[in-house]
Amino acid sequence: MRLGLANRTLAHAATRVAVSSEPTLPLLSESAQCIATVTGNPVRPEVLMGQAVKAVHGLG
């Protein structure tokens, strides 16, 4: 796993860095790690509730 170019380039200028998982933290520079927060990956409720048709088609 590695960080993409945009994330590596812009992390030093950020006031906060959000990452989706813990294993990402060591990939950041030390200064970026200090301002990083693990937020997880947002998932719509339809996906978590097993409503595949609504999750795929966005039907409400």
Secondary structure by P-SEA (a helix, b strand, c coil): ccccaaaaaccccccbbbbccccccccccaaaaaacccccccccccccccaaaaaaaccc
